[in-house]
Structures are given as structure tokens and as C-alpha cells.
Amino acid sequence: MQVDYACTPEEVQQHFQSCGTVNRVTILTDKFGQPKGFAYVEFLEVEAVQEALALNESELHGRQLKVSHYSSIKKKVKAWFIDMELDMKSNYTP
């Protein structure tokens, strides 16, 4: 998902905590440590993914989120993520 550049992992976790147990929130950063505006939310329960998808177009930091499903298989362990994108048409100024 894309998120506001000022969002913290804790704020993203709070936004999605009603969906299920949030195992991890990752906000991607560039090589200088600045947020890229993308985040992944990992849930413990597979069922939480459907709940999180229902939050598509919800607002966080006054911006609309685009929530989509992303799954990854590493070392034969399946993790379920929510890939969220923020509508980048908003008026962002760094």
C-alpha cells in the first residue's frame, strides 16, 4: 500500500488492528532512510486479509488508501500481507 510519508508503523498497525492480529508493519525507505510511501502489513491469520481488503479506500492521515493482497513464500513459510497504496494525487510536499 502507499501511505502518507509521515505515517508510522504504529499508526498503520492501529488502522488495521480490527482486521486481525498484525504481526508486522514494514514501511519501505530509500537508501537515505526516507519513507518511499509504501507499506506492507503482515497478519497472523489468513482471514484477516479479507477484513483488511474491506478497508480499501479508507483514510489514514487524511489520505485515501488503496489496499490490495500480496502473498510471499520464503523458506516454505507462507506469509500474508496487505499491500496498500495511497492515492498519489493528493497534495504532498516533503
ABEGO torsion letter per residue (X at the ends): XBBBAABBAAAAAAAAAAAEBBABBBBBBBAAGBBAGBBBBBBABAAAAAAAAAABGBBBGGBBBBBBBBBBBBGGBBBBBBBBBBBAABBBBX
